[in-house]
Amino acid sequence: MIALLFDYYNNYIKKKKPFNWINYLIYFLLFGAVLPVITLMQGDMGTALLTVGISGIMLLAGPVSKQTTKKCIISIIILGIFGCFILEMSRGYIFSSEQIERLTEFINPCKKYEDSGYQICNGFIAMNDGGLTGLGIGKSRQKYSYIPDPHTDSIFAVIIEEAGLITGTFILLIYLLMIARILNISSRTKNVRNRYISFGIAVYLFLHIVFNLGGLLGILPLTGVPLPLITYGGSFTLSFLLSLT
C-alpha cells in the first residue's frame, strides 16, 4: 500500500500536472481503503486500523494541495457513513460482538479480570512486579499460565517484569532513534519516490509501536498488532526487515 501511494505521487510530480481530486480519491480508495475493509471483514481489526492509519497519514502528508486533501477527507467520511449504513442494513450489525468487546475491554480491565480484561490486567501485574530493574531473566511469574501466549502481544510486559523499566525505556529509545533516522533520510532525499517510501516506513514502524504498547498499557484496545523485531512472528519480521532495507 505504501509502495502504491508513493508511486502515484511520483508519477504525478514527474508529469508536472495538478492533482485531479476525483482521480486521487478513486485511487486512494482502491488501495488505501478497500484493503483495510477486506482485512476487517476477515476479522482482523488490528491490522485494518493499522492500515487505515498508514494510508490516512500518507494522505495528509502527500504532495497535494490542502483543498484537494480536504475534498478527499470529506468524501471518505461520507462514503464511510454510507458503508456503515449498508452493513447495518445487510447483516444487522457493523462490528461483531468480539470486535466491540475488543474496543471496550481496555477500559478498567482489572474490573473484568475473569473475562475480557484478563490479559491486560496480568500485563499490568507483570510490569508492576518488574519495577526498575526486574526480577531477573527467566524469572517472570506472569508468563507461566497467567499471560496467554506471552511471546506475542504482551511480550513487552514480560520484558519489563524480567529486565525492568530501565531496560524497557532503553528499548523505546532505540525505537525512537530508528524512527528519527528514517525521517531524517526522508527529509534529506531529493527524490520524491524515496522521500515518501521512507516516510511511509517510519509511519509503519511508529503505528506498530503505538498500537502494541497502547493496548498493553490500557490506553488503546488490545488489537494483536506485533511489536517490531521483538514479538514472535517470522512473516512479520521478514516483511519489516525488507521494509527497512
N, C-alpha and C positions, 0 to 999 in steps of 0.2 A: 504494500500500500504506500509506504514511504517512497519507494522507487518510482511508482506510477505518478505520484503527485509531483516529485521534483522533476521528472521527465517532462511533465505537462508545462511546468513553469519555464523550464529550459527551452523548450520548443517555441513557446510564445515570445520569449525575450529575443531569441535568435531571429525570429521573423519581424521583430520590432513593430508589432501590431498591438493595439489596445485590447484588453481582455473583454470579450463578449460575456456578460454576466450570465446569460442563459446557457450558453455552451459550457461555461465554467461550472455552473450549478449542476448540469446534467452529468458532466464528467466526475465532479466531486461526489454526487450521489451514487454513481455506479461503483466507485472504488472506495469512497470514504464513508458511505452509509449502508450500502447493500451488504457488504461483508460483515459489519457488526451485527446487522439484523439476522443474517443467516446463522452467525455464531450464537446469538441469543436464542434463536429457535431450536438450536441443538442443546440448550440448557446450560451453556457456559456463559453466565452473566459477567463474570470477572473479566474474561478476555474481550467480551463485547464492549464493556465500559472502557477498557484499556484502549481498544482500537478507536472508539469514539473520541477519547481524549487526545490521542495522537493526531487523528485527522482534524479535529477541531482546532488544536493549537497550530497546526500547519496552515489551516485556513486563515487564521488570524494573522499569522506571521508571513504569509505569502506575499509575493511582489505585485500585489494588485491594489487598486485604489480603495480607500475606506468606503466609498459609495458602493462599489461592486461587492465588497465583503459584507456590508450591511444588508444589501438586497439578498445575498445568498443565505445569510443567517435567518432573516425573516422568512424566507421561502422554506428553509429546512424546518423551522419551528412549526409553520403551518402544516407542512407535509407530515411532520411527526405527530401532531394532534390528530390529523386525519387518519394516519396509520393506527393510532391507538383506538380510535373510534371503530375502524374496520375490525380490529382484533376483538374488541368488546362485543361487537355485533355477531361476529362469525363463530367465536368459541366461548363467549360468555365471560372472559377474563383477559387481562393484559399480561399480568405476571402470575406464574403458578404460586401455589401456597408455599413451596420450598423457596422460591425466589423472594417472596415477600418476607419470609422468615429470615433470610439472609440480610435483607435490607433493614430489619428492625432488631435483630438479635444482639447487635453491638451496644445497644442502649442498656445500661445496668446489667451486664452479662452475668454477674455473680448472683443476681436475684433469680436467674433462670439456670442455676448451676446444673440441675439434673436434666435439663432439656437443651435448648439452643445455645445457652451461654457456657456450656461445659468446657469447650476447647479454649475460648478466650480467657475465661476465669483461671484455668490451670496455667495458661501462659503468664497471667499476672502473678500467680503464686511463684512460678519459676523465676521470673525476673526479680521479685522481691527477695527470694531466698538467696539469689546470687550476690546481691549487694554490689559493692565497688570492685571487689577482687575475685568473687566467685567461690564456688565450693571445691573446685579442682576438676581437671579434665577427667571425664568418665564418671564423675560423682553426682551427676544430676539424678534427682529423685523423680521429677515430674515426667521425664521421658519414658519411664518404666510404668506402663499401664494407665497413666493419667492423661498425657497429651497424645491424642490419636496421630499416628504417623508423624513423629517429631522431626523426621528428616525432610518434611515438605513445608507446609505453610508456617509452622511455628518454630522453625529451626533457630531463628534469631533469639527467641526466648530461652532456648536451651543453651545457646552460646553465652548469653548473659549469666544464666544460672551457673554454668561451669567455669567461665572465664571472667565474669564480672562486667560491670558497667563501663569500666575503663577500656576494656578490650572492645566492647560494643561501640563505644564512641570512636575508637580508632578505626574500626571498620567503616563507620559512617563518614569519617573524614576522608578515607580512601575513595569512597563513592563520590564525595563532593569534588575531590581532586580530579577524578575521571571525567565528571560532567564538565567541570571548568576547562579541562584540557580540550575536550571535544568542541565546546562552544568557542574556545579560542581559535581552534583550527577553522571552524565555520566562519568566524568574523574576519580572519586573515586571508582566506582564499578569494580570488577574484573570479573564479568560475562558478556560475550560478548552480550548476549541477552539484558540484562538490559542497557548496555552501549549504544547500537545503538537505542534502543527504546527511551531512554532519549534524545539522540542527535536528533533523528527524530522529537520528540515533540518540542524541542527547535527551530528547523528549521521551523516547522509548525506554531508556535507562531510568530516567527520573520517575516516570509514572509507575514503573515496576516497583521501585523502592517505596514510593508513596503508598501505593495500594497494599503492598505486603505489610509494611510496618504500621500503616494506618489501621489495618484490620487487626494486627497483633496488639496494638495499644488501645483498641476500642474507640478510635476516632472515626473509622470508616467500617463499613460492613466487611466481614471476612469473606473474600471472594476467591481464594485459592490461587492468586497470582504469585508466581515464584519470585524469590529474591535472587537477583542475578549473581551467577558464579558461586553461589553458596547452596541454594536449595537443590535437593536431588532432582534430576531430570536431564537425561542425556540429550534429547532432541532440542530442548530449550537452550541448554548450554552451547550446543553446536551452533544453533541459529544466532545466539547472541555473540559468540566469538567471531562468526563470519561477518556480523554487522560491524564489529569493532575493527576488523581488518579492512 
